[in-house]
Amino acid sequence: MGLDYMQQLLMNPLQPLPVLMLYSPENQTGKSTFTELCYRIFGDNTVFVSSTDLQSEFNAPFVGKLLIMCEETMLDRRKDS
């Protein structure tokens, strides 16, 4: 499914796509490896964000990016999610 998602991003970058969320309670399942692969493929068209970035009102760094990736984020408030 992740590879199909990346193909859509490459072939139709302006097409709205659902949010892809990789979740596993276990470690060593490849989630970080997948984000690294996406970063290597899409380069400067990606941005890594943290929980504080998502809680901020300032979102200028995200504008114009194809991928916004976030790892190990705990969102406490429903508004943030």
Secondary structure, DSSP 8 states (H G I E B T S, - for coil): -HHHHHHHHHH-TTS---------SSSSSSHHHHHHHHHHHHGGGEEEE-HHHHHSS--GGGTT-SEEEE-S----STTT-
